[in-house]
């Protein structure tokens, strides 16, 4: 599996989300309680950027600013609609202070 270095851990403060362009598409990375979660940045219903939405780090959820769909950032599962399809999830890892994201979603 190919990983892409997207930035330093310092660029994604705890409790925040950042979006990065990978060869396979745009991915959002959430930093929750010392864990990194990477998922497609596009809402599966509205198609808009989830990184522009409302991130709740305590619940590890992100809400689409356009249609209000809410997703679990760890599993990608929709928690409330109108979205019904889960977000593609990418593997994230930390290597010597750098955040690396798998270019393709986990199958």
N, C-alpha and C positions, 0 to 999 in steps of 0.2 A: 504494500500500500504506500503510495507516495504522499508525503507530507509537505506542506508549504509553510514556510516561516512568514508570519503575518505582522509581527511586532513584538515589542517587549511586554512583559507582564505589567510593568509600570504604566503602560498606555491604556490598560483596562483596569481601572481601580475597582476594588471590591464593591459590589452592589451596582455595577454599571454594565452597559452593553456597548459594543463597538461592532461595526460592519466592515468586512474586508472582501475584496474581489479575488476570487480564485479562478484558475483556468476553467473550472466546471460551473462557475456562477458565484453570486454574492452570498456570503455566509455571515451570520451574526454570531458573536461570541459574548456570552454572559459570564460574569465572574461572581459566583455565589459561594460564600463561606469557604474560601480557599479552593473551590472547584471551578473548572472551566467547562462550559457547555457550549457546543457549536451546533448551529442549526441553520436551515435555509432562511435567508432574510426576507423571503416573500411569503405573505399570508396566503394560505392555500385557498382562500375564498376571494379576497379582493385583489391579491397580487401586489399589494403595496409593501413598502419597506417596514418590517416589524421593528427594526432598530430605531425608527421614528416614533414608535408606539410607547405604551406605558409599561415599564418594567417594574415588577414587584419582587425584589430580591428576597424578601422574607418568605414569600410563597413560591419562589422560583417559577414565576409565570410572566408572560409578556402578552400585552393586549394590542391588537391592531387598532391604530388610530382612525382608520377609515370605517371599518364595520363592527368593531367591538369584539371580534373573535378573540378568545383567550386561549393560550397554549402553555403546556408544561414545557419548560426549556430543557429538562433532562430527557424526557421521552418523546417530545414533539407532539404528544396527543392533544387534540382540541378539548378544552374543558368547558367551553361555552361557544355557541354558534354566533353567526350562521355557518362558520367553517365546519366541515365534517371530516376532512382528510387531515391526517397528521403531517407535521413538518418533517422533511428529510433531516436526519441527524448525522452529524459528522463527528469523527473521533477528534478529540483535542488533547494535546499534551504540552508539557512544559519541558524545555531542554535548555539548560544553562541560562535561565532567565528569559528565554524566548518562547513565545506562544507559537505552536505549530498545529496546523489543521490538516486533516486528511482531505485530499482534493475531491474525493468522491464520497457520497453518503454511505453510512453503514447499511448493509443489506438486511 
